[in-house]
Each structure stands twice: as structure tokens, then as C-alpha cells.
């Protein structure tokens, strides 16, 4: 990358610097490492990039997209200002929706500003349970909104243009039934064709291992994901059908290198299974999107995002033979500030932490950012803390010069070196996963969980020993009562939700419900016994059941009955 003359001059300057540094350190050795364990030096120079080919790095908007997916990015389209929200009833959640819209939380569709809807659901909904089921008691409306019927969907979506509102129904195990309800709402209530819907679908049913909870058998979960993928490709061409999940992996304790390696290993496994089901890689890949983790290690996070884009482009071009630019572009629609970096003690300090993490996402060139609220370690965000989160995004985007230049850190000796090192470490870890038989084998054997648990324990030990400093927690701590109280959903909300569901069920045609659930069972058994030939047979039946009045819990209950439930990966 540099001429011999430049490298020779660099050597002389470096020797001079090393002499000055040695005099300062007087024999002391600096122990500098990233959270992934990559050893660092206190200075980087042209020598560290001597073997790098600048022309292989490319420019923004060109393969391998290290420097970003677009020649011009935030100058034209600001990053999506995502806010994750939902609590209590659909009406209360719509109130928060309207508040965020009033604050200007938005993204651009052409020249129009639109509100992104990223809906958080309560634990029963995430597990595919209705609020009147015994297992749901005490958890309804807490941590997210309770959704079980087409009417619930309608309350949240009322007044919004479906073709311009990007919706993320974050439903985990309830992904297929929740989207069936949404499709039924679009068709019957709004009279909108499905091809006009605009969604970024999590579709991460097989990711239960990262949450340490039981779910469908892993091989079944991937079938359900592909079932939804096929339906979206065939019916909703403007929507993204599947998330490549990294945030939850990192929240469980994964290092940045582990995060990217597991994401790519899963993407490879998913693509291979899609091909077995008869899907074209160039039809599947454009609908994949990434959900990344943003920690306080700002330079490591930037380098991680750049390395991930490069590796994705290479894998999808060389391994899967993809030709479409949208297939080989790694779309980081959601980079989310780390929950594990937030503290319940002195929660206002989290505003600074969240600003730094959001900055890392911007400098890493992501398409969208979730900036959490400063009180999320205490409970569901209040209106005030949600406002601060939105304003953090807006100030960084509109009051600074951060968005004026594409990939402003491109060419930095340190950033380019660290990007290359993270790439090398990810490739090595991917190789280990491939050697043991790929993602499924690594997951089912428990290897991935053990590796991430080891990293989580190491991080916790560093906090305990004070090696990882957390201001106000393990350093400069003062004993005081918390001045900020976490938001809590009133206890009577659960009873109101159950009463609403009871009225809904009393007004239905029970013969239609029984028939619809029977058809779901037949389609699910077909998926179980005749896969992959049966791919595409379940989603249409779920949608018709939703149109007949079936609830999320009723539909999911049939799936649990047919496929089995309560399995742990590893």
C-alpha cells in the first residue's frame, strides 16, 4: 500500500517514538487488548498496513463494501432512528407510538419522513401464549405489549399507511402467528394487498439458545423460518424476511468476533437449508438483514461492522454464487446499543454511554440504530427517557458533522489494521464451526453456548476484579438511594387484557375456529413429514385462520402440539 521510501521514513519515525515511549514507561509493559482478546499496540503506522492492497479495499458503494454499502449514505438518507417500544395494552402502546412520532423519530421513504414501528411484546406473546392461559398469569403486558388478536393489531396500526410504515413485530416464537394476524388485518380491515406491506421481520425462531429458553426443536425452527421466507418472497416483495441475529448473542456474553462468526455461520446454514427447499440464493439473500450489538469499545465496534460487511459480501458472492448487488450487501438495519453496558446505579450516566455507542454505529456506517433509554436497567422506558434517546440520535445526526463524509475513518492505520485482524479471527472461528459440521451441529452440541458462556464469565470476572471499569459501580461508587424509579405497568392492566380477549372469543363463530385449527394441524403435520416438498403450505392456512378469528395462542398451540416444544439447544 505504501512505497519503500515511505516505509523507510516510517521506520525512522517509529524508532524515535519508541525511544520516547520507553523513557516514559521505564520498563512498564502496557497490556492493551480488545474485548475479543486481540492484542493492541499504543501506536499504528504505515508499516502495519504494508501488505494491504488499497484497491482491494474499494470505495463506499463498491464490492466488498468494507467502506459501506452506498457511495453516499447519511448525506442522502439519514440512519433509521429506531425505538423499541410496547407495554400493557395495544392502546397504551399506540400512545407511545404517537409520542415518538411527535418527537420526530423517523426514517426516510423517498422524500417522506415515516415512523419506524419496532414493537416489543410481552413474554406470553413471545412464547406464543394468549393472556388467558395459565402460563401467562402475572406476565401479561409486562416488558412489552400483549397481542393475541387481529383487533390488537388494528389498535396499534390505526391511521398509519401500511406501504410506508416499516413494522418490526418482534415476536420470537410467535413470529408466524403474529404475522398471520397482521396479514389478515391488512387484507380484511385495511383492504390492502400484501405486496404493499413494508416489514423487517425478525424471523429468528431458531435463536432461542441465545435467550437460554426452551422452544421448538432446532430443525423444526429452521423449517418454520424458511416457511415464512418463502411466503414473503412470493407475496411481500418490498419486505425483509429474516434477521441475522447478533445482538442477543452479544447480550448473552459473546465477544465481537464471536458475534460476527456465529451470525455468519447461521446465515450459511440458513442459506443451505433454503437451497434444499428449492429457493434461489439470489431471491433469499436480498431479504436478509442484520441486528448488531454496539458496545462502548468504539473502535472495535467500527472495525467489526466493516469486517462483517466484507465477509458477508465474499461468502454470498463466492460460496453461494449471488450476483445481485442487494444479495451481497450486508444490510445492518438495526445496530442496537448494548443493554449489558447500562447500569441501574446512577442511571443518568447511561446517557453518556448510549451516546458513545450510537456514535460507534454512525461511524461504522449502519443503516439503522436503536438507541436505548437511559433507564432500561430499571424497567420499561418512560416518556422522558424515550425522548432523551430520540434526541440523542437527532443531535448526533443533525447538530454535528458526523454524517457529512462517508466512512470518515477509512484509511486510519488503526481502523484498517483492526478491521483486518477481526476479519482473520472471524474466519478462524468460522473454520472451527465448519470443522465440527456447521452451525446446527455446533449449536445442538452446546458448543456455541459454552463458548459464549465462557466469554460472559470472563467479562464478569474482569468487572469483579476492577479490570473492566464501570463508573459508579465498581469505581467511584457512592452509596445512595436511586433517584429514578423504573416504569411499571399497573397490575389491573392484565385483568383488562384478559377481559378484552374474553369478549373477543365470545363473539366468534366457534365452528369456524375449530375447522381452522384443524387445517393448521394438517398443514403442520405436512411440514413435519413431507419437508421440503411441503414448504409453503403452512402460512396461507395460518392467515385464513386469523381471518376466521383464531388467536395467536390458539394457532401457536397447534404448532406446539404437532412439532413438540420445550427443547434447549445444547
C-alpha positions as CSV (number, residue, x, y, z in Angstrom):
1,X,0.0,0.0,0.0
2,X,3.0,2.3,0.7
3,X,6.2,2.9,-1.2
4,X,9.5,1.6,0.1
5,X,10.6,5.2,0.7
6,X,7.5,5.9,2.8
7,X,8.0,2.7,4.8
8,X,11.7,3.6,5.4
9,X,10.8,7.1,6.7
10,X,8.1,5.5,8.8
11,X,10.6,3.1,10.4
12,X,12.8,6.1,11.4
13,X,9.9,8.0,12.9
14,X,8.7,4.9,14.7
15,X,12.1,4.2,16.2
16,X,12.2,7.8,17.5
17,X,8.7,7.4,19.0
18,X,9.7,4.0,20.6
19,X,12.6,5.7,22.3
20,X,10.5,8.5,23.7
21,X,7.8,6.0,24.9
22,X,10.4,3.7,26.5
23,X,11.7,6.7,28.6
24,X,8.1,7.4,29.8
25,X,7.2,3.7,30.6
26,X,10.6,3.0,32.4
27,X,10.2,-0.8,31.9
28,X,6.4,-0.9,32.4
29,X,4.5,-3.1,29.9
30,X,1.2,-1.9,28.6
31,X,-1.4,-4.7,28.4
32,X,-3.9,-3.5,25.8
33,X,-6.5,-5.9,24.3
34,X,-9.8,-5.6,22.7
35,X,-12.8,-7.3,24.3
36,X,-12.2,-10.1,21.7
37,X,-8.7,-10.6,23.1
38,X,-6.8,-9.1,20.2
39,X,-3.6,-7.6,21.4
40,X,-3.1,-3.9,20.6
41,X,-0.2,-1.5,20.3
42,X,-0.3,2.1,21.5
43,X,0.6,3.3,18.0
44,X,-0.2,2.3,14.4
45,X,1.7,3.5,11.4
46,X,2.0,2.7,7.6
47,X,4.1,-0.3,8.5
48,X,1.0,-2.0,9.9
49,X,-0.7,-1.7,6.5
50,X,2.4,-2.5,4.4
51,X,0.8,-5.7,2.9
52,X,-2.6,-4.2,2.4
53,X,-3.8,-3.6,-1.1
54,X,-5.7,-0.3,-1.1
55,X,-7.5,-1.1,-4.4
56,X,-9.0,-4.3,-2.8
57,X,-10.4,-2.1,-0.1
58,X,-12.5,-0.3,-2.6
59,X,-14.6,2.8,-2.2
60,X,-18.0,3.1,-0.5
61,X,-20.8,1.5,-2.5
62,X,-18.5,-1.0,-4.2
63,X,-17.6,-4.6,-3.5
64,X,-16.5,-5.8,-1.0
65,X,-18.4,-3.0,0.8
66,X,-15.9,-2.6,3.7
67,X,-16.4,1.1,3.5
68,X,-20.2,1.0,3.3
69,X,-23.0,-0.1,1.1
70,X,-23.6,3.3,-0.6
71,X,-21.4,5.8,-2.4
72,X,-23.3,8.5,-0.5
73,X,-25.1,7.4,2.7
74,X,-26.2,9.7,5.5
75,X,-25.7,12.8,3.3
76,X,-28.8,11.5,1.3
77,X,-30.6,9.1,3.7
78,X,-30.0,9.6,7.4
79,X,-29.8,6.4,9.5
80,X,-33.1,4.9,10.6
81,X,-33.9,6.2,14.1
82,X,-35.3,3.0,15.7
83,X,-37.0,3.0,19.1
84,X,-38.1,-0.3,20.6
85,X,-41.4,0.2,22.4
86,X,-44.5,-1.6,23.6
87,X,-46.2,-2.2,27.0
88,X,-49.5,-3.0,28.6
89,X,-52.4,-2.9,26.1
90,X,-52.3,-2.0,22.4
91,X,-54.0,1.3,23.3
92,X,-51.2,2.3,25.6
93,X,-48.6,1.2,23.1
94,X,-50.3,3.3,20.4
95,X,-50.0,6.3,22.8
96,X,-46.2,5.7,23.0
97,X,-46.2,5.4,19.2
98,X,-47.9,8.8,18.9
99,X,-45.4,10.3,21.3
100,X,-42.4,9.1,19.4
101,X,-43.9,10.5,16.2
102,X,-44.4,13.9,17.9
103,X,-40.7,13.8,18.8
104,X,-39.7,13.3,15.2
105,X,-38.5,9.7,15.4
106,X,-38.3,8.8,11.8
107,X,-36.7,7.4,8.7
108,X,-37.0,8.5,5.0
109,X,-39.0,6.8,2.3
110,X,-38.0,8.7,-0.7
111,X,-38.6,12.3,0.4
112,X,-41.2,11.5,3.0
113,X,-40.5,11.0,6.7
114,X,-42.1,8.0,8.3
115,X,-42.2,6.5,11.8
116,X,-40.5,3.1,12.2
117,X,-42.5,0.7,14.4
118,X,-40.4,-1.7,16.4
119,X,-42.9,-3.4,18.6
120,X,-41.8,-5.0,21.9
121,X,-44.1,-7.8,23.1
122,X,-44.6,-9.3,26.5
123,X,-43.3,-12.7,27.4
124,X,-46.5,-14.6,26.8
125,X,-46.8,-13.2,23.3
126,X,-43.1,-14.0,22.6
127,X,-43.8,-17.6,23.7
128,X,-47.0,-17.9,21.6
129,X,-49.4,-17.8,24.6
130,X,-52.7,-15.9,24.9
131,X,-53.1,-13.8,28.1
132,X,-55.8,-16.1,29.4
133,X,-53.6,-19.2,29.5
134,X,-52.4,-20.3,33.0
135,X,-48.7,-20.0,32.0
136,X,-49.2,-16.3,31.1
137,X,-50.5,-15.2,34.5
138,X,-48.5,-12.5,36.2
139,X,-46.6,-11.6,33.0
140,X,-49.2,-10.1,30.7
141,X,-48.4,-6.6,29.4
142,X,-45.1,-6.5,31.3
143,X,-41.9,-5.9,29.3
144,X,-43.9,-5.4,26.1
145,X,-47.4,-5.2,24.7
146,X,-49.9,-8.1,24.8
147,X,-51.1,-9.1,21.3
148,X,-53.3,-12.1,20.6
149,X,-56.0,-11.0,18.1
150,X,-56.5,-9.1,14.8
151,X,-58.2,-6.4,16.8
152,X,-55.0,-5.8,18.8
153,X,-53.0,-5.4,15.6
154,X,-55.6,-2.9,14.4
155,X,-55.4,-0.7,17.5
156,X,-51.6,-0.3,17.1
157,X,-51.7,0.2,13.3
158,X,-54.7,2.6,13.1
159,X,-54.1,5.6,10.9
160,X,-50.8,4.5,9.6
161,X,-50.1,4.0,5.8
162,X,-49.1,0.3,5.6
163,X,-47.0,0.7,2.5
164,X,-44.8,3.4,4.1
165,X,-44.6,2.2,7.7
166,X,-41.8,-0.2,8.3
167,X,-43.0,-2.6,11.0
168,X,-40.9,-4.9,13.1
169,X,-43.1,-7.3,15.0
170,X,-40.6,-8.7,17.4
171,X,-42.4,-11.9,18.3
172,X,-39.7,-14.6,18.6
173,X,-41.5,-18.0,18.9
174,X,-44.8,-16.3,18.0
175,X,-43.4,-15.0,14.7
176,X,-45.6,-16.9,12.2
177,X,-48.9,-16.4,14.1
178,X,-48.3,-12.7,14.7
179,X,-47.6,-12.1,11.0
180,X,-50.6,-14.1,10.0
181,X,-52.7,-11.8,12.2
182,X,-51.0,-8.7,10.5
183,X,-51.7,-10.1,7.0
184,X,-55.3,-10.8,7.9
185,X,-55.6,-7.2,9.3
186,X,-54.2,-5.8,6.0
187,X,-56.4,-7.9,3.8
188,X,-59.8,-7.7,5.7
189,X,-59.7,-4.5,7.7
190,X,-57.5,-2.2,5.6
191,X,-58.2,-3.8,2.2
192,X,-54.6,-3.6,1.3
193,X,-52.8,-6.2,-0.9
194,X,-49.9,-7.9,0.8
195,X,-47.4,-6.7,-1.8
196,X,-47.8,-3.2,-0.4
197,X,-46.7,-4.1,3.1
198,X,-43.3,-2.9,4.3
199,X,-41.7,-5.0,7.1
200,X,-38.4,-6.0,8.5
201,X,-39.2,-9.4,10.0
202,X,-37.1,-10.8,12.8
203,X,-38.0,-14.4,12.0
204,X,-35.4,-15.7,14.5
205,X,-37.4,-18.7,15.8
206,X,-34.2,-20.9,15.9
207,X,-32.4,-18.3,18.1
208,X,-33.8,-19.5,21.5
209,X,-30.4,-20.8,22.6
210,X,-29.2,-17.1,22.9
211,X,-32.0,-16.4,25.3
212,X,-31.5,-19.6,27.3
213,X,-35.1,-20.6,27.0
214,X,-36.9,-23.6,25.6
215,X,-38.5,-23.6,22.2
216,X,-39.2,-25.7,19.1
217,X,-36.6,-28.4,18.1
218,X,-33.9,-26.6,16.2
219,X,-34.6,-28.5,12.9
220,X,-38.3,-27.6,13.2
221,X,-37.5,-23.9,14.0
222,X,-35.4,-23.6,10.8
223,X,-38.3,-25.1,8.7
224,X,-40.7,-22.5,10.2
225,X,-38.3,-19.7,9.3
226,X,-38.0,-21.0,5.7
227,X,-41.8,-21.3,5.5
228,X,-42.1,-17.6,6.3
229,X,-39.2,-16.7,4.0
230,X,-40.9,-18.4,1.0
231,X,-44.2,-16.7,1.7
232,X,-42.6,-13.2,2.0
233,X,-40.6,-13.7,-1.2
234,X,-43.7,-14.7,-3.1
235,X,-46.1,-12.2,-1.6
236,X,-44.3,-9.2,0.0
237,X,-41.5,-8.1,-2.3
238,X,-40.7,-4.8,-0.5
239,X,-40.2,-6.5,2.9
240,X,-37.1,-8.0,4.5
241,X,-37.9,-11.5,5.7
242,X,-35.2,-12.7,8.1
243,X,-32.9,-11.2,10.7
244,X,-29.3,-12.4,11.1
245,X,-29.2,-12.0,14.9
246,X,-26.1,-10.8,16.7
247,X,-27.4,-8.5,19.4
248,X,-28.9,-11.3,21.5
249,X,-25.7,-13.3,21.1
250,X,-23.6,-10.5,22.3
251,X,-26.0,-9.7,25.2
252,X,-25.5,-13.3,26.3
253,X,-21.8,-12.6,26.5
254,X,-20.3,-13.1,23.0
255,X,-17.3,-11.0,22.1
256,X,-17.5,-9.0,18.8
257,X,-15.5,-11.7,17.0
258,X,-17.9,-14.4,18.3
259,X,-20.9,-12.3,17.5
260,X,-19.9,-12.0,13.8
261,X,-18.7,-15.6,13.4
262,X,-22.0,-17.0,14.9
263,X,-24.1,-14.7,12.7
264,X,-22.3,-15.7,9.5
265,X,-22.3,-19.4,10.5
266,X,-26.1,-19.2,11.0
267,X,-26.5,-17.3,7.6
268,X,-24.6,-20.0,5.8
269,X,-26.7,-22.7,7.4
270,X,-29.9,-20.9,6.6
271,X,-29.0,-20.4,3.0
272,X,-28.0,-24.0,2.6
273,X,-31.4,-25.1,4.0
274,X,-33.2,-22.6,1.8
275,X,-31.5,-24.1,-1.3
276,X,-32.6,-27.6,-0.2
277,X,-36.1,-26.2,-0.1
278,X,-35.8,-25.1,-3.7
279,X,-35.2,-21.4,-3.1
280,X,-32.8,-19.4,-5.2
281,X,-30.0,-17.7,-3.2
282,X,-30.4,-14.5,-5.2
283,X,-34.1,-14.5,-4.2
284,X,-33.4,-15.2,-0.5
285,X,-30.3,-13.0,0.2
286,X,-31.8,-9.6,-0.5
287,X,-34.3,-10.1,2.2
288,X,-31.8,-10.8,4.9
289,X,-30.9,-8.1,7.4
290,X,-28.6,-7.8,10.4
291,X,-29.2,-6.9,14.0
292,X,-25.8,-6.0,15.6
293,X,-24.6,-5.1,19.1
294,X,-22.9,-1.8,19.9
295,X,-20.7,-1.7,23.0
296,X,-18.5,1.0,24.5
297,X,-15.4,-0.2,22.7
298,X,-16.0,2.2,19.9
299,X,-13.1,1.4,17.6
300,X,-13.5,-2.4,17.9
301,X,-17.2,-2.0,17.1
302,X,-16.5,0.1,14.0
303,X,-13.9,-2.4,12.8
304,X,-16.3,-5.3,13.5
305,X,-19.0,-3.8,11.3
306,X,-16.6,-3.1,8.5
307,X,-15.2,-6.7,8.7
308,X,-18.7,-8.2,8.7
309,X,-19.7,-6.4,5.5
310,X,-16.6,-7.6,3.8
311,X,-17.0,-11.2,4.9
312,X,-20.7,-11.3,4.0
313,X,-20.0,-10.0,0.5
314,X,-17.3,-12.6,-0.1
315,X,-19.4,-15.5,1.3
316,X,-22.5,-14.7,-0.7
317,X,-20.7,-14.0,-3.9
318,X,-18.1,-16.8,-3.8
319,X,-19.9,-19.5,-1.9
320,X,-23.5,-19.1,-3.0
321,X,-22.9,-17.5,-6.4
322,X,-25.1,-14.5,-5.8
323,X,-25.0,-11.8,-8.5
324,X,-27.4,-9.2,-7.4
325,X,-25.8,-6.3,-5.5
326,X,-28.6,-6.4,-2.9
327,X,-27.7,-10.1,-2.2
328,X,-24.1,-9.3,-1.3
329,X,-24.7,-6.1,0.6
330,X,-24.8,-6.6,4.3
331,X,-27.8,-4.5,5.5
332,X,-27.4,-3.5,9.1
333,X,-30.9,-2.2,9.5
334,X,-30.6,-2.4,13.3
335,X,-27.5,-1.8,15.3
336,X,-28.5,-1.6,18.9
337,X,-26.8,-0.1,21.9
338,X,-25.7,-2.7,24.4
339,X,-28.1,-3.4,27.3
340,X,-25.3,-5.1,29.3
341,X,-23.4,-1.8,29.3
342,X,-26.2,0.1,31.1
343,X,-26.4,0.3,34.9
344,X,-29.2,0.6,37.4
345,X,-26.9,2.6,39.7
346,X,-26.5,6.3,38.6
347,X,-28.7,5.7,35.5
348,X,-28.1,9.2,34.1
349,X,-24.6,8.1,33.4
350,X,-26.1,5.8,30.8
351,X,-26.9,8.9,28.6
352,X,-23.2,9.3,28.0
353,X,-22.7,5.5,27.4
354,X,-25.6,5.5,24.9
355,X,-24.2,8.5,23.0
356,X,-20.8,6.7,22.6
357,X,-22.5,3.5,21.4
358,X,-24.7,5.4,18.9
359,X,-21.6,7.2,17.7
360,X,-19.9,3.8,17.0
361,X,-22.9,2.8,14.8
362,X,-22.8,6.0,12.8
363,X,-19.0,5.8,12.2
364,X,-19.5,2.1,11.3
365,X,-21.9,3.0,8.5
366,X,-25.0,1.1,9.6
367,X,-28.4,1.7,8.0
368,X,-30.3,2.0,11.3
369,X,-29.7,2.4,15.0
370,X,-31.6,1.5,18.2
371,X,-30.6,3.9,20.9
372,X,-31.9,2.6,24.2
373,X,-33.3,4.7,27.0
374,X,-31.1,5.5,30.0
375,X,-33.5,3.8,32.5
376,X,-33.8,0.5,30.8
377,X,-31.8,-1.2,33.5
378,X,-34.7,-0.3,35.8
379,X,-37.7,-1.0,33.7
380,X,-39.7,-0.1,30.6
381,X,-38.6,3.4,29.3
382,X,-40.6,6.4,30.5
383,X,-41.7,9.1,28.1
384,X,-38.9,11.3,29.3
385,X,-36.2,8.7,28.8
386,X,-37.5,7.7,25.4
387,X,-37.4,11.4,24.5
388,X,-33.7,11.6,25.5
389,X,-32.9,8.5,23.4
390,X,-34.6,10.1,20.3
391,X,-32.9,13.4,20.9
392,X,-29.5,11.7,21.2
393,X,-30.0,10.2,17.7
394,X,-31.2,13.6,16.3
395,X,-28.4,15.7,17.8
396,X,-25.7,13.3,16.5
397,X,-27.3,13.2,13.1
398,X,-28.2,16.9,12.7
399,X,-26.1,19.1,15.0
400,X,-22.7,17.6,14.2
401,X,-20.6,16.9,11.1
402,X,-20.7,13.1,11.7
403,X,-22.9,12.5,8.6
404,X,-21.1,14.7,6.1
405,X,-18.5,12.2,5.0
406,X,-18.9,8.5,4.0
407,X,-16.7,6.2,6.1
408,X,-14.7,9.0,7.7
409,X,-12.3,6.7,9.4
410,X,-11.4,4.8,6.2
411,X,-7.7,4.8,5.8
412,X,-6.9,5.1,9.5
413,X,-3.9,2.9,10.2
414,X,-5.5,1.6,13.4
415,X,-9.0,1.1,12.0
416,X,-7.8,-0.7,8.8
417,X,-5.4,-2.9,10.8
418,X,-8.1,-3.8,13.3
419,X,-10.7,-4.5,10.6
420,X,-8.2,-6.9,9.0
421,X,-7.4,-8.6,12.4
422,X,-11.1,-9.0,13.3
423,X,-11.7,-10.5,9.8
424,X,-8.9,-13.0,10.4
425,X,-10.2,-14.0,13.8
426,X,-13.8,-14.4,12.5
427,X,-12.5,-16.6,9.6
428,X,-10.6,-18.8,12.1
429,X,-13.7,-19.2,14.3
430,X,-15.9,-19.9,11.3
431,X,-13.4,-22.6,10.3
432,X,-13.8,-24.3,13.7
433,X,-17.6,-24.3,13.3
434,X,-17.3,-25.7,9.8
435,X,-15.0,-28.5,11.1
436,X,-17.5,-29.7,13.6
437,X,-20.2,-29.9,11.0
438,X,-21.5,-26.4,10.7
439,X,-23.9,-24.2,12.7
440,X,-26.5,-26.8,13.5
441,X,-24.0,-29.2,14.9
442,X,-22.2,-26.5,16.9
443,X,-25.5,-25.3,18.3
444,X,-27.1,-28.7,19.1
445,X,-23.9,-30.0,20.8
446,X,-23.9,-27.0,23.1
447,X,-20.5,-25.8,21.8
448,X,-21.7,-22.3,20.9
449,X,-23.4,-21.8,24.2
450,X,-20.4,-23.0,26.1
451,X,-18.1,-20.6,24.2
452,X,-20.3,-17.7,24.8
453,X,-20.8,-18.6,28.5
454,X,-17.0,-18.7,28.9
455,X,-16.7,-15.2,27.4
456,X,-19.6,-13.9,29.6
457,X,-17.9,-15.3,32.7
458,X,-14.5,-13.8,31.7
459,X,-16.2,-10.4,31.3
460,X,-18.0,-10.7,34.7
461,X,-14.7,-11.6,36.4
462,X,-13.0,-8.6,34.9
463,X,-15.8,-6.4,36.3
464,X,-15.4,-8.1,39.7
465,X,-11.7,-7.6,39.7
466,X,-12.0,-4.0,38.5
467,X,-10.1,-4.7,35.3
468,X,-13.2,-3.6,33.4
469,X,-14.2,-0.3,34.9
470,X,-17.8,0.7,35.3
471,X,-18.0,4.2,36.7
472,X,-20.4,4.4,39.7
473,X,-20.5,0.6,40.0
474,X,-17.0,-0.8,40.6
475,X,-15.1,2.6,40.7
476,X,-16.0,5.9,42.2
477,X,-19.1,4.3,43.7
478,X,-21.1,6.2,46.3
479,X,-23.9,4.7,48.3
480,X,-27.2,6.4,47.7
481,X,-30.8,5.6,47.1
482,X,-31.8,5.6,43.4
483,X,-33.4,8.9,42.4
484,X,-35.1,7.5,39.4
485,X,-37.9,4.9,39.6
486,X,-38.4,2.4,36.8
487,X,-41.7,2.5,34.9
488,X,-44.1,-0.3,35.9
489,X,-47.3,-1.4,34.2
490,X,-50.3,-1.3,36.7
491,X,-51.4,-4.7,37.9
492,X,-55.0,-4.1,36.8
493,X,-53.8,-4.0,33.1
494,X,-53.5,-7.8,33.0
495,X,-57.2,-8.2,34.0
496,X,-58.3,-5.7,31.4
497,X,-56.4,-7.5,28.7
498,X,-58.0,-10.9,29.7
499,X,-61.5,-9.4,29.7
500,X,-60.9,-7.9,26.3
501,X,-59.8,-11.3,25.0
502,X,-62.8,-13.0,26.6
503,X,-65.2,-10.6,24.8
504,X,-63.4,-11.3,21.5
505,X,-63.8,-15.1,21.9
506,X,-67.5,-14.9,22.8
507,X,-68.3,-13.0,19.6
508,X,-66.7,-15.6,17.2
509,X,-68.1,-18.5,15.2
510,X,-66.7,-21.4,17.1
511,X,-67.3,-23.9,14.3
512,X,-65.0,-21.8,12.0
513,X,-62.4,-21.7,14.8
514,X,-62.5,-25.5,15.2
515,X,-62.2,-26.1,11.4
516,X,-59.4,-23.5,11.0
517,X,-57.3,-25.1,13.8
518,X,-57.8,-28.5,12.2
519,X,-56.5,-27.2,9.0
520,X,-53.4,-25.7,10.7
521,X,-52.8,-29.1,12.3
522,X,-52.9,-30.8,8.9
523,X,-50.6,-28.3,7.3
524,X,-48.1,-28.5,10.2
525,X,-48.1,-32.3,10.0
526,X,-47.4,-32.0,6.3
527,X,-44.4,-29.7,7.1
528,X,-43.2,-32.2,9.7
529,X,-43.5,-35.3,7.4
530,X,-43.0,-34.1,3.8
531,X,-40.4,-31.3,4.1
532,X,-39.1,-29.7,1.9
533,X,-41.8,-30.5,-0.7
534,X,-44.4,-29.1,1.8
535,X,-42.6,-25.8,2.1
536,X,-45.2,-23.0,1.5
537,X,-48.2,-24.9,2.9
538,X,-48.5,-23.5,6.4
539,X,-48.5,-19.7,6.2
540,X,-51.6,-19.5,3.9
541,X,-53.5,-21.7,6.4
542,X,-52.4,-19.5,9.4
543,X,-53.6,-16.4,7.6
544,X,-57.0,-17.9,6.8
545,X,-57.3,-19.0,10.5
546,X,-56.5,-15.4,11.5
547,X,-59.2,-14.1,9.2
548,X,-61.7,-16.6,10.8
549,X,-60.9,-15.2,14.3
550,X,-58.3,-17.5,15.7
551,X,-55.9,-16.1,18.3
552,X,-52.2,-16.1,18.4
553,X,-52.2,-18.6,21.3
554,X,-54.6,-21.0,19.6
555,X,-52.6,-21.1,16.4
556,X,-49.3,-21.5,18.2
557,X,-50.8,-24.1,20.5
558,X,-51.4,-26.3,17.5
559,X,-47.8,-25.9,16.3
560,X,-46.5,-26.9,19.7
561,X,-48.8,-29.9,19.7
562,X,-47.5,-31.1,16.3
563,X,-43.8,-30.2,16.5
564,X,-43.1,-30.5,20.2
565,X,-41.9,-27.8,22.4
566,X,-39.6,-27.2,25.3
567,X,-36.3,-28.1,23.7
568,X,-33.0,-26.5,24.6
569,X,-30.2,-26.2,22.0
570,X,-27.2,-27.8,23.7
